[in-house]
Amino acid sequence: MAGKKSARAESHRDLLRQMLRIRRFEERCVELYSGEKIRGFMHLYIGEEAVAVGVSHALTADDVVVSTYREHGHALIRGVPATTIMAEMYGKATGCSRGRGGSMHLFDVARRFYGGNAIVGGGLPLAVGLALADKMQDRNRVTVCFFGDGAVAEGEFHECLNLAALWRLPVLFACENNLYAMGTALARSHAQTDLALRAAGYGVAAWPVDGMDVLAVADAAARAAEAIRAGAGPHLVESRTYRFRAHSMYDPDRYRSKQEIEQWKKRDPIDALVASMKAEREITDDDLAVLEKEISEEIDHAVAFAEQAPVEPVEDLSRFVYSETSETSGRARVGPVEAAS
C-alpha cells in the first residue's frame, strides 16, 4: 500500500510540475511580449494546462501530437526544449522552426510534434493522414489531435471524423472546449453545445470530462488511448475548460464579463491539484518552493538562450522553399534544428 501511495504521489507531482512549467513559461512570455522581445501573434494557454498535461500523460514517446495555434503547452509537455521554443518565440535561427514560425508554428519532428497550425481545424486532416500511415504500416501508435470548440464548426472536423471512423484509424480527437471561438460564445455558434455528442453521428466513441481537473483528464485520455491501441478505432474526449486570458495578446476581451473570468479562476487546475496533494500530504510548501525555483531557473536559461541566439542570415531567407539535394547522396535533405539543452 505504501508503494502505491508513493507512486501516486510521484505521478501527481509530475502532473503538477508540468502544469506549472506551462503556466510560468507563458507568464514570462507575456512579460517579454510587453517588452517587445516577442512580436507577432501569441495565444496563451493559461487556465487550460490540465488538458495538455492530462492527455499527454496517456502517450508514449512514439505517439504523435498535432496541435493548434495555442500550442506552447503541448510543445513543452511533448518534450520540446524550452530553449528552442523560446528562441522560436524570439524569431531566432535556433528556434524549433528556425525562427520562421513564431508562436503559432512550433514543430519538432524528432519528438513527433507536428505543429502548431494557424488554421482553425487545420490539424485535423494532418492527424488523420498520420494515423492512416501508421495503420497502413502496422505501427501501434496513437495520434492525438488537439483542437478547440471553434474547429467543430469547420467542415474538416466532420470529414475527418467520418474518415477516421470509416477506416478505424488510431486517432484520439482531443477537443479543448474553452467556450469561446475567438470572441464568439459556444451557444451563439453551436445549436448543440454538447460537443461530444457530435461524434455519435459517425460512430466514434466520445465523452466529456472536466478539463479543469488534470486527474480526470488523465483518466479519460488513458481510457481512450488504451481502447485505440487495442484496435477500437478513433475516440473523442471533450475537455470542458476555460482560458483565463484573452484569445490573443491583441484581443481586448470585451465579449465576456470579468465576473465570469473570476468565477472560472476559482477552479484553477493548478490550485486544485495543489490543494488535493496537500490534503493527502503528498506535497508541502517547501516542496512547492523548490519546484518553483527549478522551473524559474529553466525559464531563465531559455530566455538567456533566446537572447544570445543568432538571427537567420539574410542570404538564407530563400532556403527551404525548395528541397535541397545532397551532393553525396542525391537525396533531398532538410536538416533538423539541433535540440539545445
C-alpha positions in Angstrom: 0.0 0.0 0.0 2.8 2.4 0.8 4.4 1.7 -2.6 1.1 2.5 -4.3 0.7 5.8 -2.4 4.3 6.7 -3.2 3.8 6.0 -6.9 0.6 8.0 -6.9 2.2 10.9 -5.1 5.1 10.9 -7.7 2.6 10.8 -10.6 0.7 13.8 -9.1 4.0 15.7 -8.5 4.9 15.2 -12.2 1.5 16.4 -13.4 1.8 19.5 -11.1 5.4 20.2 -12.3 4.3 20.1 -16.0 1.3 22.4 -15.4 3.5 24.9 -13.5 6.1 24.8 -16.3 3.5 25.8 -18.9 2.0 28.5 -16.6 5.3 30.1 -15.7 6.7 29.8 -19.2 3.7 31.7 -20.6 3.7 34.3 -17.9 7.3 35.0 -18.8 6.2 35.2 -22.5 3.7 37.9 -21.5 6.4 40.0 -19.9 8.7 39.5 -22.9 5.9 40.4 -25.3 5.1 43.6 -23.4 8.8 44.4 -23.7 8.7 43.8 -27.5 11.1 40.9 -27.3 8.4 38.7 -28.7 6.3 40.0 -31.6 3.5 38.9 -33.8 0.5 36.8 -32.7 0.6 35.0 -29.4 -2.2 32.9 -28.0 -1.9 31.9 -24.3 -2.9 28.6 -22.8 -3.2 29.9 -19.2 -6.1 28.1 -17.5 -6.1 25.2 -19.8 -2.9 23.4 -18.7 -4.8 20.4 -17.3 -5.8 19.4 -20.8 -2.4 19.2 -22.4 -0.8 17.6 -19.3 -3.6 15.1 -18.7 -3.9 13.9 -22.3 -0.1 13.7 -22.7 0.1 11.5 -19.6 -1.5 8.7 -21.7 1.0 8.9 -24.5 4.4 7.2 -25.3 7.4 8.8 -26.9 6.5 7.0 -30.2 3.0 8.5 -30.4 2.1 11.6 -32.4 0.8 15.0 -31.4 -0.9 17.5 -33.7 -1.7 20.8 -32.2 -3.4 24.2 -32.7 -2.0 27.8 -32.7 -2.4 27.8 -28.9 0.3 25.1 -28.6 3.1 26.3 -26.2 1.8 23.9 -23.5 1.5 21.0 -25.9 5.1 21.5 -27.2 6.5 21.7 -23.6 4.8 18.6 -22.4 5.8 16.8 -25.5 9.5 17.4 -24.6 10.4 20.2 -27.0 13.1 22.1 -25.1 12.1 25.4 -23.5 15.2 26.8 -25.1 14.2 26.1 -28.7 10.6 27.2 -28.0 11.7 30.5 -26.6 14.2 31.0 -29.4 11.3 30.4 -31.8 9.2 33.0 -30.0 12.0 35.4 -30.5 12.2 34.5 -34.2 15.8 33.3 -33.9 17.5 30.8 -36.2 18.0 28.2 -33.3 14.2 28.1 -32.7 12.4 24.8 -33.2 11.1 26.1 -36.5 14.3 28.0 -37.3 12.6 31.3 -36.2 10.3 31.2 -39.3 7.1 30.2 -37.5 7.0 32.0 -34.2 4.4 31.4 -31.5 1.8 29.7 -33.8 4.1 27.3 -35.6 6.1 25.3 -33.2 7.3 22.0 -34.7 9.7 19.2 -33.7 9.7 16.0 -35.8 12.2 14.3 -33.5 9.7 14.4 -30.7 6.8 13.6 -33.1 5.2 17.0 -32.5 3.7 18.1 -35.8 2.6 21.7 -35.1 1.4 24.4 -34.3 -1.2 25.1 -37.1 -2.5 28.6 -37.6 -5.7 27.5 -39.5 -8.7 26.6 -37.3 -9.2 22.9 -37.6 -6.1 22.7 -39.9 -4.5 19.9 -37.8 -7.4 17.5 -38.2 -6.6 16.3 -41.7 -2.9 16.1 -40.8 -3.8 13.8 -37.9 -5.9 11.6 -40.0 -3.2 11.3 -42.6 -0.5 10.5 -40.0 -2.8 7.9 -38.4 -3.6 6.3 -41.8 0.1 6.0 -42.5 0.6 4.3 -39.1 -2.2 1.8 -39.8 -1.0 1.0 -43.3 2.5 0.2 -41.9 1.2 -1.7 -38.9 2.7 0.7 -36.4 0.9 0.6 -33.0 0.8 4.3 -32.4 -1.8 6.8 -31.2 -2.1 10.2 -33.0 -3.6 12.9 -30.7 -5.1 15.9 -32.4 -5.8 18.9 -30.2 -8.4 21.4 -31.4 -10.8 23.9 -30.0 -14.6 24.2 -29.9 -14.4 26.6 -32.9 -13.0 23.8 -35.1 -16.1 21.7 -34.5 -18.0 24.1 -36.8 -15.5 23.6 -39.6 -16.1 21.1 -42.4 -12.9 19.2 -41.9 -14.0 18.2 -38.4 -16.9 16.2 -39.9 -14.9 14.9 -42.8 -12.1 13.8 -40.6 -14.3 12.1 -38.0 -16.1 10.3 -40.8 -12.9 9.0 -42.4 -11.3 8.1 -39.1 -14.4 6.0 -38.2 -14.7 4.5 -41.7 -11.1 3.4 -41.7 -10.9 2.7 -37.9 -7.9 4.9 -37.5 -5.9 5.2 -34.3 -6.8 8.8 -33.6 -7.6 10.5 -30.3 -9.5 13.7 -31.0 -8.8 15.9 -28.1 -11.3 18.8 -28.1 -10.4 21.7 -25.9 -13.8 23.4 -25.3 -13.0 26.7 -23.7 -16.4 28.1 -24.5 -15.2 30.8 -26.9 -14.1 30.5 -30.5 -12.1 33.7 -30.6 -14.8 36.1 -29.3 -17.9 34.0 -30.1 -19.6 32.2 -27.3 -20.3 28.5 -27.9 -24.1 28.9 -27.6 -24.0 31.6 -30.2 -22.4 29.4 -32.8 -23.5 25.8 -32.0 -27.1 24.7 -31.8 -25.9 21.6 -29.9 -23.4 22.7 -27.3 -22.6 19.1 -26.1 -19.7 18.7 -28.5 -19.0 15.1 -27.5 -22.4 14.2 -29.0 -21.2 15.3 -32.4 -19.1 12.2 -32.6 -22.1 9.8 -32.2 -23.2 10.5 -35.7 -20.0 9.0 -37.0 -20.0 6.0 -34.6 -17.0 7.5 -32.7 -16.8 6.7 -29.0 -16.8 10.0 -27.1 -17.4 11.5 -23.7 -16.9 14.9 -21.9 -14.6 15.4 -19.0 -13.9 18.3 -16.6 -11.0 20.0 -18.3 -10.1 21.9 -15.1 -9.3 18.6 -13.3 -6.0 17.2 -14.5 -6.6 13.8 -12.9 -10.0 13.4 -14.6 -8.4 14.4 -18.0 -5.6 11.9 -17.5 -8.0 9.1 -16.6 -10.3 9.9 -19.6 -7.3 10.1 -22.0 -5.8 6.8 -20.7 -9.1 5.0 -21.2 -9.4 6.3 -24.8 -5.7 5.6 -25.6 -6.0 2.1 -24.3 -9.0 1.4 -26.4 -7.4 2.9 -29.5 -4.3 0.8 -29.0 -6.5 -2.3 -28.8 -7.9 -1.6 -32.2 -11.2 0.0 -31.2 -10.8 2.9 -33.7 -10.9 6.6 -33.1 -12.2 8.2 -29.9 -13.0 11.8 -28.9 -12.6 13.4 -25.5 -14.2 16.8 -24.9 -12.3 18.6 -22.1 -14.5 21.4 -20.8 -12.1 24.1 -19.8 -11.5 27.8 -19.8 -8.8 30.2 -20.8 -8.1 32.9 -18.2 -6.5 35.3 -20.7 -8.0 36.8 -23.9 -8.0 34.9 -27.2 -4.6 36.6 -28.1 -2.4 39.4 -27.0 -4.2 41.8 -29.4 -7.7 40.8 -28.1 -9.4 43.4 -25.8 -11.6 40.6 -24.4 -14.9 42.5 -24.3 -17.1 39.6 -25.1 -17.2 38.1 -21.6 -17.6 39.6 -18.1 -14.9 40.0 -15.5 -17.2 38.2 -13.1 -17.3 35.1 -15.4 -13.5 35.0 -15.6 -13.1 35.4 -11.9 -15.6 32.5 -11.3 -13.6 30.2 -13.5 -10.3 31.2 -11.9 -11.7 29.8 -8.7 -11.4 26.4 -10.5 -7.7 26.9 -11.4 -6.4 23.4 -12.2 -3.0 24.1 -10.6 -4.6 25.3 -7.4 -7.0 22.4 -7.3 -4.2 19.8 -7.7 -2.1 21.5 -5.0 -5.0 21.5 -2.6 -5.7 17.9 -3.2 -2.0 16.9 -2.8 -1.7 18.9 0.4 -4.8 17.2 1.8 -3.2 13.8 1.0 0.1 15.0 2.4 1.8 14.5 -0.9 3.4 17.9 -1.0 4.5 20.7 1.3 5.0 24.4 0.9 8.8 23.8 0.9 8.4 21.2 -1.9 6.5 23.8 -3.9 9.2 26.4 -3.4 11.8 24.0 -4.7 9.7 23.2 -7.7 9.1 26.8 -8.5 12.8 27.5 -8.2 13.7 24.7 -10.6 11.1 25.9 -13.1 12.2 29.6 -12.8 15.8 28.6 -13.5 14.8 26.6 -16.5 12.9 29.5 -18.0 15.7 31.9 -17.1 18.1 29.7 -19.1 15.6 29.6 -22.0 15.4 33.4 -22.1 19.2 33.7 -22.0 19.5 31.2 -24.8 17.0 33.1 -26.9 18.6 36.4 -26.2 22.0 35.2 -27.4 20.7 33.1 -30.3 21.6 34.3 -33.8 19.0 35.6 -36.3 18.8 33.9 -39.7 21.3 35.3 -42.2 19.6 37.3 -45.0 21.2 35.1 -47.6 19.4 32.1 -46.1 15.9 33.5 -46.3 15.1 31.6 -49.6 16.2 28.3 -48.1 13.6 25.5 -47.6 11.3 27.0 -50.3 12.6 24.1 -52.4 14.2 20.8 -51.3 18.0 20.8 -51.1 19.9 17.9 -52.8 22.9 16.4 -51.1 25.9 16.3 -53.5 27.0 12.9 -52.0 23.7 11.0 -51.9 21.5 12.8 -54.4 18.7 12.7 -51.9 16.7 15.7 -50.8 17.7 16.9 -47.3 16.3 19.4 -44.9 18.4 19.3 -41.8 16.6 19.4 -38.5 17.3 22.1 -35.9 19.6 20.7 -33.3 17.9 20.5 -29.9 19.5 22.7 -27.3 19.7 21.6 -23.7 
